[in-house]
Amino acid sequence: MSLRTRQSLEWEFLRLLCDGNLAPALRAEYCAQLSPDDFIDITHRVVFEEIRFVSRASHPVAPALLREHLPGRVTARGFPDLEFETLFAGNRSAQDEPASQIQKAYINLKNLK
C-alpha cells in the first residue's frame, strides 16, 4: 500500500471521528481502541491525540465542543496550517449512518498493520 493511501485512510478515520452526527460515547470508544502509534503521519497523530484527550469514556465531549476546541489545541502543538474545514466537513453523500462509516474506517485502518 502506498504512503498516500495510508494517509488517506488515516484522514478519513479522523474526519469521521469529528463528524457532528457521531455519538460522543462512540467517538470515545474508538479513541480508546487505537494508539497514536497507529498513525504514521505526524499531523494525523497529533490530531488523534487531541481528539483522544477530549474524548474520554468517563466524560465524552459533544461534537460542537470538539469542533470548537480542536483547532486551537492542534495549532498550539505546532500545526497551524491544518485544513480544519475538510476535517469537519462530514460526509453528507454517504448513505451509511456515522456508526457504520466509522466502523468501516476503523477496520480499514487496523487492517494496515
ABEGO torsion letter per residue (X at the ends): XBAAAAAAAAAAAAAAAABAABBAAAAAAAAAABBAAABABAAAAAAAAAAAAABBAABBBBAAAAAAAAAAAAAAAGBAABBAAAAAAEBAABABBAAAAAAAAAAAAAAAX
